[in-house]
Amino acid sequence: MSLPNHGANPHLLYEKLSIEKPGQIIDFSENVNPAGPPEFIRQNWDDLQHLVAQYPDPQGQPFLSAVAKYHGVRVNQVLLGNGAAEIFSLLASMFQKKRAILIHPTFSEYEATLSANDVEIIHLEVEEIVTWQLPINQIIEEMQQADVLYLCTPNNPTGVLPPIEQLLLLITEGKKANCHIVLDEAFIDWIDEDASMIPYLEDNPHVIIVRSMTKMYAIAGVRLGYMIASPSIIENLQRKTSHWHINGLAAVIGAGCLEENEYRDQAIRYAQKSREEFTAFLQQLGCKTTNSVTNYVSFQIPIPQYSKEFFHAMLQKGFVLRHTENFRGMNGEWFRVGMKKEQAMKALQKGMTSWLKHSSSL
């Protein structure tokens, strides 16, 4: 049975699996900031409402300038998107009928958008899921005949960030092989901007970086993302966008979010604390966990053969985990959990402890 390819749609899971929905559901399959959107949005809502009746700025201002300022790049290096999803669709059109390298397990949208553009995909798998150890030699070899390499940094679904030395090596080899490199940094702001590869773009015009506003700022419904790359790539893709594709509310809210330094710092601190506590809990129960550095953790239960029973049992308890049946190399035997508020995390731990202790006696 084919399950949904994305998290954040629990109703579809219950329908697909014919499981009756309990009275209360906590959706751990989505991994946005549990604090909710920044407070300035609610405080300024009366002023924001008038934007609904106006045509937005055709360039996506003031968000466009805010992104350029935030990252210290030029405006002509920035492409805005109606969520990172639109960016990936535009990027895929750039490589139509060419060859792309994907490193699994990874975000499903890469393959979906590339396949829709008749891109030949070279599928490679990491050497170790826990550390998301890249098969460096294989990647470099395949780069010689490929047009683009997609890397999720930090990786989704494992949360692992490859060492900067490996990324710099791949960037260097990509330049030699005339192979573009797309770095998906949707979750990089859960670490620190110092972890971003944006500073290396100036000397590496073959590198493209995609960012999302959804996860950190909890504004999934607003749909806002952006890409930073060389001006020539930006100009090429900008011609393919529709007019007014960034709505006025999104542009103003996005610009305001980038000024929320304390909000962002608090989110990073809470995610780290929650992730470390949950990882320690999992390991005490004998689960295998990934070396995540972001606001979610992937894990495997002690007896992987019981993964399906475990997943269904959690759904019956009202805990929606992110399945991995559509992630190559994980095959449904791993689960991803986004960090939630403390009470929700404790409830999940209680439900998991009960089931795992029972299953160990089976």
C-alpha positions in Angstrom: 0.0 0.0 0.0 1.4 3.4 -1.0 1.5 5.9 1.9 1.7 9.7 1.5 5.1 10.9 0.4 5.2 13.8 2.8 4.5 14.4 6.5 1.9 16.8 7.8 -1.1 14.9 6.4 -2.3 12.6 9.1 -5.9 12.3 7.8 -4.6 10.6 4.7 -2.6 8.1 6.7 -5.6 7.1 8.8 -7.7 6.8 5.6 -5.1 4.7 3.7 -4.6 2.3 6.6 -8.3 2.2 7.6 -7.4 3.1 11.2 -10.0 4.9 13.2 -8.7 8.3 14.3 -8.5 8.8 18.0 -9.9 11.8 19.7 -6.6 13.6 20.0 -3.8 13.5 17.4 -0.2 14.8 17.8 1.5 15.1 14.4 5.2 14.3 14.8 5.5 13.8 11.1 5.8 17.5 10.4 8.9 19.3 11.6 8.1 23.0 11.8 8.9 25.2 14.9 6.6 24.1 17.7 6.6 27.7 19.1 4.4 28.7 16.2 4.9 31.8 14.0 6.7 34.9 15.4 4.5 37.0 17.6 4.8 40.1 15.3 2.5 38.5 12.8 -0.4 38.4 15.3 0.4 41.8 16.7 0.4 43.4 13.3 -2.4 41.4 11.8 -4.7 44.5 11.4 -2.0 46.3 9.4 -1.2 43.2 7.3 -4.8 42.5 6.3 -4.9 45.4 3.8 -2.3 43.6 1.7 -4.9 41.0 0.8 -6.7 43.6 -1.4 -3.5 44.8 -3.1 -1.5 43.5 -5.9 1.9 42.4 -4.6 5.2 43.9 -5.6 6.2 42.0 -8.8 9.8 41.4 -7.5 8.6 40.1 -4.1 9.7 43.1 -2.2 10.4 43.7 0.7 11.4 40.1 1.1 13.8 40.1 -1.9 16.0 42.8 -0.3 15.6 41.3 3.1 17.1 38.0 1.9 20.0 39.7 0.2 20.8 41.8 3.3 20.4 38.8 5.6 22.9 36.7 3.7 25.2 39.5 2.5 24.6 38.8 -1.2 23.4 40.9 -4.1 19.7 41.1 -5.1 20.5 39.6 -8.5 21.8 36.4 -6.7 18.4 35.7 -5.2 15.3 34.0 -6.6 12.2 33.9 -4.5 9.7 31.0 -4.6 6.2 30.1 -3.6 7.8 27.7 -1.1 11.0 25.8 -1.8 8.7 23.4 -3.8 8.4 26.0 -6.6 12.2 26.5 -6.5 12.8 22.7 -7.0 10.3 22.6 -9.9 12.1 25.5 -11.6 15.5 24.0 -11.0 14.4 20.7 -12.5 13.4 22.5 -15.7 17.0 23.7 -15.9 18.3 20.2 -16.2 15.6 18.8 -18.5 16.7 15.6 -20.3 20.1 15.7 -18.5 21.7 13.6 -15.8 21.3 14.1 -12.0 22.8 12.4 -9.0 20.7 11.8 -5.9 22.1 10.4 -2.6 19.6 8.4 -0.7 17.8 8.5 1.7 16.7 12.0 0.8 13.8 14.4 0.2 11.4 12.9 -2.3 10.7 16.2 -4.2 14.1 16.0 -6.0 13.2 12.8 -7.8 9.6 13.9 -8.4 10.5 17.2 -10.1 13.4 15.8 -12.0 11.5 12.8 -13.3 8.8 15.2 -14.5 11.4 16.8 -16.7 12.8 13.6 -18.2 16.0 13.8 -16.2 18.1 10.6 -16.0 18.7 10.0 -12.3 21.7 8.2 -10.9 20.7 6.7 -7.6 23.4 6.3 -4.9 23.0 5.4 -1.2 24.9 6.5 1.8 27.4 4.1 3.3 25.9 4.5 6.8 22.4 5.9 7.7 23.2 6.8 11.3 26.0 9.2 10.2 24.7 9.7 6.7 28.2 8.9 5.5 28.5 10.0 1.8 30.0 7.6 -0.8 32.5 10.3 -1.8 34.4 8.3 -4.3 31.3 7.1 -6.1 29.9 10.6 -6.2 33.1 12.0 -7.7 33.2 9.2 -10.3 29.5 9.8 -11.3 30.0 13.5 -11.5 32.2 13.1 -14.6 29.1 12.2 -16.6 26.4 14.1 -14.6 25.1 17.6 -14.9 24.0 18.1 -11.3 24.3 16.7 -7.9 21.5 17.2 -5.3 22.5 17.2 -1.6 20.2 17.8 1.3 22.3 19.6 4.0 21.3 18.8 6.7 19.8 15.7 5.3 16.0 15.0 5.4 15.0 12.6 6.9 18.1 11.8 9.1 19.0 15.4 10.2 22.8 14.7 9.6 25.0 17.4 8.2 28.0 16.2 6.2 31.4 17.6 7.3 32.3 20.9 5.6 35.5 19.2 4.3 33.4 16.7 2.3 31.2 19.4 0.9 34.1 21.6 -0.1 35.7 18.5 -1.8 32.6 17.8 -3.8 32.3 21.5 -4.7 35.9 21.4 -6.0 35.4 18.2 -7.9 32.1 19.5 -9.3 33.8 22.5 -10.8 36.4 20.3 -12.5 33.7 18.0 -13.9 31.4 20.9 -14.9 28.7 19.5 -12.7 26.3 21.8 -10.8 25.7 21.2 -7.1 22.3 21.9 -5.5 22.5 22.2 -1.7 19.1 22.1 0.0 19.6 24.0 3.2 16.0 24.0 4.3 17.0 23.0 7.9 20.4 24.8 8.2 19.0 27.6 10.3 18.3 25.1 13.1 22.1 25.0 13.5 23.7 28.4 12.7 24.3 30.5 9.6 27.9 29.7 10.0 27.1 26.2 8.8 25.7 27.5 5.5 27.7 27.2 2.3 26.4 30.5 1.0 29.8 32.3 1.6 31.4 29.9 -1.0 29.1 30.8 -3.8 31.1 33.8 -5.1 34.0 31.5 -6.2 31.8 28.6 -7.2 29.1 29.7 -9.7 28.2 26.0 -10.3 26.8 25.8 -6.7 23.1 26.6 -6.0 21.6 26.9 -2.6 17.9 26.5 -1.7 16.4 27.7 1.5 12.9 27.5 3.1 11.1 29.8 5.5 8.6 27.1 6.5 10.5 25.1 9.1 12.1 27.7 11.4 9.3 30.3 11.3 6.3 27.9 11.3 4.7 29.6 8.3 3.9 26.6 6.1 0.6 28.1 4.9 2.3 31.3 3.7 4.5 29.3 1.2 7.8 31.1 1.0 11.3 30.0 0.0 14.3 31.2 -2.0 17.4 30.3 -3.9 20.8 31.9 -3.9 23.1 31.3 -6.9 25.0 33.1 -9.6 23.2 36.0 -11.4 23.1 34.1 -14.7 21.3 31.1 -13.1 18.9 33.5 -11.3 18.1 35.4 -14.5 17.5 32.2 -16.4 15.0 30.8 -13.9 13.4 34.2 -13.2 12.1 34.2 -16.8 10.2 31.0 -16.1 8.3 32.3 -13.0 4.8 33.6 -13.3 4.0 37.2 -12.6 3.2 38.0 -8.9 4.1 34.5 -7.8 5.1 35.8 -4.4 2.0 37.1 -2.6 2.0 40.4 -0.7 1.4 38.9 2.7 4.2 36.4 2.2 6.7 39.1 1.2 6.0 41.3 4.2 5.9 38.4 6.7 9.0 36.9 5.3 11.0 40.1 5.6 9.8 40.5 9.2 10.8 36.9 10.1 14.4 37.5 9.0 14.6 40.2 11.7 13.5 37.8 14.5 16.9 37.1 16.0 15.8 36.2 19.5 12.9 34.1 18.3 15.4 32.1 16.1 18.0 31.7 18.9 15.3 30.4 21.3 14.1 27.9 18.7 17.6 26.6 18.1 18.2 26.2 21.9 14.9 24.4 22.4 15.4 22.1 19.4 18.9 21.1 20.6 17.6 20.4 24.2 14.6 18.5 23.0 16.5 16.5 20.4 19.2 15.5 22.8 16.7 14.4 25.5 14.7 12.4 22.9 17.8 10.8 21.4 18.9 9.7 24.9 15.5 8.3 25.6 15.5 6.3 22.3 19.0 4.9 23.0 18.0 3.8 26.5 15.2 1.7 24.9 17.7 0.1 22.5 16.7 2.1 19.5 19.3 3.1 16.8 19.3 6.9 16.2 20.8 9.2 13.6 23.3 11.9 14.4 20.8 14.7 13.8 21.8 18.3 14.3 18.4 19.8 13.5 14.8 19.8 14.9 14.0 16.1 14.1 15.5 12.7 14.8 15.2 9.4 12.8 15.3 6.2 14.7 14.9 2.4 14.3 13.3 0.3 16.9 15.3 -2.6 18.4 13.5 -5.3 16.4 13.0 -3.7 12.9 10.7 -6.6 11.8 8.0 -5.1 14.1 8.2 -1.6 12.4 4.8 -1.8 10.8 3.1 -3.0 14.0 4.8 -0.2 15.9 3.8 2.4 13.4 0.1 1.3 13.4 0.1 1.1 17.2 1.4 4.7 17.5 -1.3 5.8 15.1 -3.9 4.1 17.2 -2.6 6.0 20.2 -2.8 9.3 18.3 1.0 9.7 17.6 1.6 10.3 14.0 5.3 9.5 13.1 6.9 10.1 9.7 7.1 6.7 8.0 10.1 6.0 5.7 8.5 3.7 3.1 9.3 6.1 0.3 12.9 6.7 1.4 15.4 4.5 -0.4 17.6 2.6 2.0 15.2 3.0 5.0 12.4 0.8 3.6 9.9 1.6 6.3 12.2 0.4 9.1 13.0 3.9 10.3 10.9 6.7 11.7 11.3 10.4 11.8 10.0 12.5 14.7 9.8 16.3 14.7 10.4 18.0 18.0 7.3 19.3 19.7 6.5 21.0 22.9 7.6 19.3 26.1 4.2 17.9 27.0 3.8 16.3 23.6 7.3 14.8 23.7 6.6 13.3 27.2 3.3 11.8 25.9 5.1 10.1 23.0 7.8 8.7 25.2 5.2 7.2 27.5 3.4 5.6 24.6 6.6 4.3 23.0 7.9 2.9 26.3 4.7 0.9 26.8 4.7 -0.6 23.4 8.5 -1.3 23.1 8.6 -3.0 26.5 5.7 -5.2 25.5 7.2 -6.1 22.1 10.5 -7.1 23.6 8.7 -10.0 25.3 7.0 -11.2 22.1 
